[in-house]
């Protein structure tokens, strides 16, 4: 279940950001952008996140997942389309197979809400390396 490794990576990054902000007492919520092609099951991730947060600064934090649809662009004709699941990676306009995925593989911390600390300080969320 790689959702547990994703949950642990998110917790690690949020704890690191909170440690850089004085007086943070708790994390209330974490919002993740999860691409439909990222290979992550949101319900499984939520379950793993809740378990992994026990005993950390994030204990009791809400995990909000924001789905990002998969989209592709045909290199020859520049047509863009929603790839769907399972993904359709042949251009529906010219039937070309030279395509670029332009969205849907994201796995990014988009927002963190915490108590205490400087409310004007916001750590820039960086995507974390997670093989999907």
N, C-alpha and C positions, 0 to 999 in steps of 0.2 A: 504494500500500500504506500505509494509514493506521496500521497496526500499528507502523511505524517511528516515526511522530510520537508515538504513545503511549509506546513504549519510551524515546524521548528525553525526554519529559516526566517519566516515572518517574525516570529517572537524574538529571535536573536536581533534582527535589524531594528525592531521597535524598541527593545531594551537598550540597544546601543544609542539610538537617537534620544531616548528619555534620559539616559545617563549624561548626555551632553547638555541637558537643560536643567538648571538648578531647581530643586524643590518639587519635582514631579512626584506625586504620591500614588497615582494609579492611572492605568490606561482604561478608558471607558469603551472605545470602539476602534476598530481597524477596518478600513474599506479597501478592498482589493479589486483591481480590474483583471478579470479572468477571461481570456480568449476562448472561444468555443473549440479551437484547435489545439489548446494547450495541454490537453490530456488530463485535466483535473476535473474531478466530480465534486461540484460545490457542496453537496450534502455530506460527502465523506470528509471533505476538507473542514467543514464546520464541526463535525464530530471530533476529528483529530485535534483541531484548534482548541476546543473546549478542554479536552484531556491534557494537552501539552501546556496549557496556561496555568494549570494547578500549581500553586506555590510560587508563582512569578508575579511580577508587577502587573501582568495582564490578566490575572485571575478574575473571572467574571466579565471580561471584556466581550463586547458583541463583535462578531465578524460579519461584515456586510460584503457580499460578493456582487460585483457589477459585471454582467456579461458583456463581452465584446464580440460582435459577430465576425465571422471569417469573411474577408473580401479579397478578391484577386483582380489583377490588371493584366490584360493581354499585351505583351510587348509589341507585336506587329501592328495591331489595330487600336490599342489604348482603351479598349472597352473594359469597364469595371463591372463586377457582379458579386453577389453574395454566394459564397461557395457551398454553404449548407453543410449538413452532416448526414451521411458521409460526404466529404468534400468533393465537389465537381471541379476539377482542375483543367478542363478543356473549355476554351472560350466558346460561349454560346452564340457569339456573333459570327466568328470566322472559322470556328472549329480548331484554332491553333492551340498548340500545347506549350508554347513558350510563354509561360505566365509567371507573374511575381505575386506572392502573397503580400498584401499590404496591411492586413490586420487579422486578428484572430489567434495569434500565438502569444499575446501579452500575458504576463503574470507579474503584476506591478502593485506595490503599495501606493494607493492613491491618496489616502488621508488617514490620520491618526488623531483621535481626541483623547486628551488626558486631563487629569486634575492636577492643580498646582502648576508651578513653573511659570514662565513668561508666556502669556497667551499670544504675544506678537512673534515669538520665536517659533518657526516651523522648520523642522529638518526637511531638506529636499528629499523626497522619497526616490530611491534609486531602484531600478529593477534588480532583482536578485537572480543569480545564475541558477537555474533549475532546468535540467534536461527534461524535455517533455517527450 
